[in-house]
Amino acid sequence: MKKIICIIMIFFSFSVFAEQKNNTWKSPENKIADENHIVMPGIRFFMNRKELEDTLKKKSFYSTQGGGGLIYAYENVRGPFNYNYSLSSFLFLSNRLMSCVFSHETTPSEHKRILETYKRYYGKRTDLTKIENKNANAILYYNSSIMLYVKYESERTMVIIQVTNEKFLKSNIEEINQLG
């Protein structure tokens, strides 16, 4: 039952992409991804599903259409900062990775520790704007290309890293300001 709830939560994390069927997202011209396109070592935006699965060394246990593309879910993925996330999903538009959601059941103190790790790393980047909701233990870093959103929801830490646009950012900024 928890897995189904998590899949539904992940699906809603991708919902804004549904409006991007005729998407204007552009892949970098060169194959060397800049810092905005790297999700974590080995995973970068705009890679294809085969490249992702070769990196993860896993096959998806679930897939569905959503967010204007295809969403693939994986269990027990070693994600950013070497955390092991029980459930992770990846949204592909035109077979290009656009969004990643990493989720794991945590206590509030475990969540704070994970949140601090992200803050230490992303806080050093001068190209990102930061919005923090200390009451909800949530943080959003963004620029015109990418977004990182870490929040605690339904006893889970959710880490969302994705290519972004103005409308999607506005929605997430409103959400983080309304949490907790």
N, C-alpha and C positions, 0 to 999 in steps of 0.2 A: 504494500500500500504506500509506504514512504517513497519508494522508487517512482511510482506513478505520480504522486504529488510533486516530486522533484522535476520530473519530465514536464509536467504542466507549467511549473514555475519557469523552467528554462525556456519553454516554448513562448511564454509571454515576454521573456527578456528579448526575444527576437522580433516581436510583433511589429515594430516600427519599420523594419525592413520590407514588409509586405508592400508598402507603397513604392518601393524601388524596383518594380518589375522591369521598367525601362531604365535601368540604373545608369547613373553617370559616373560610377566609381571607376577610377582609372588605376590600372596596375602601373608600378614604376617601369619606366622604359628599360632600365638596365636590370639585370638579374641580381645585382647586389642591393639588398634591401637596406634602407637607411634605418635609423633608430626608431622612427615612427612605424615601421612595418614589421618589427621584430616583436613577437609575442613572448617568446622565451627561446633559449638555445634550441635550434632545430625547427622551430615553428615560426612562420612569418605569414603575414597577410598576403593574400593573392596566390598562395601555393595551392596545388590541386589536392584532391582527396587522397590519391595514391601516395603522394609525397608525405601527407600527414600520417597516413597509416604506416608507411615505412619508418617514419620517425618514432611514432608511438609504439610500433611493433605490436599493434592490436587491430582487431576488426571491430566495427561497431556492433552493439547488441540490439540497437533500435535505430530506425530512421523514419522520418516523416517529412511531409512538405509543410513548410511554414515560413513566415517572414519573407515570402517572395522567392524562396529557394528551397534547398534540402538541408535538413538538420540531421546530424548523425550523433548518437550518444554512445559514450564509452564508459566503462567502469574502471576504477582504480588507476587513474592516470597520474603520473608524476608531473605536476604542473609547475608554474612559476615558483621560483625560490625553493624548488625541490620538495614542496609539500605534496603529499599523496591525497588526491581528491577522489572521493568515492564515486562521484558522478561528474562527467564533463561532457559538454556538447559543443559542436562546431557547426556553424551555418555557412553553407556554400551557395553563392550566386554565380551562375554560369561556370560552375566547377572551380570557383576561386574562393578561398577562405576569407570571410568577411567578419566573423564574430566568434568569440570563444567564451563559454561560460564554465567556470570551475566551481563545484559545489561540494561541501563536506559538512556532515553533522559535527557541530562544535558546541562547547560550553561558552558562555560569555567571556571567560578569561582566556580560553584558547583563541577565540575570535579576536580579542584585543591584541594578542601576541602576533597573529597573522597580519592584522591591520597595521601594526607598528612596522613590520618588515616591509610592507608595501610603501608606507610613508617614508621610511628611510631611503629606499631606492628612488622612488618617483619624486620625492621632495627635492632631490639634487638636480633634477632636470629643469633648466630655466625656461624651456620652451613650452611648459605646461602650466595651465591655470589650475588652482586648487580650490575646491569647495569642500568644507568639512562640517559635518553635523556631529558634534561631540556627544550630544544626548543620545543619538542613535548609533554611535560608533560606526559611522559610515563616512566614506571619503570618495570624492570624484576628482580625477585629474583629467584634463582634456586640452586639446588644441584643435586646429581646424581639420586635422587628419584622423586622430585617434581619441579614444576615451578609455579610461580605466575606472571602474566603479566597484568598490568593495563595501558590502553591507551585510548585516546580520538579519536573517529573515527565517522564521519558523524553525528556530534552533539550528540554523545552518549558516555557514559563511558562504556568501556568493561573491565570486570574483568575475566580473564581466570586462572583457577587453575586446574592443571592436573598432573597426573603421567607422567614422561618424560623419554626420552632416549637421547643419544648423537646427533643423527641426528635431532631430533625435536628441541633440544636446539640450535643447530647451525642455523637452519632456523629462530628461533625467535630472536636470537642475531643479525643476519644479518638484520632482519626486524626493530628492535628497533633502530639500528644504522642508518637506512635509513629514519626514520620518520622525518617529519617536517623540 
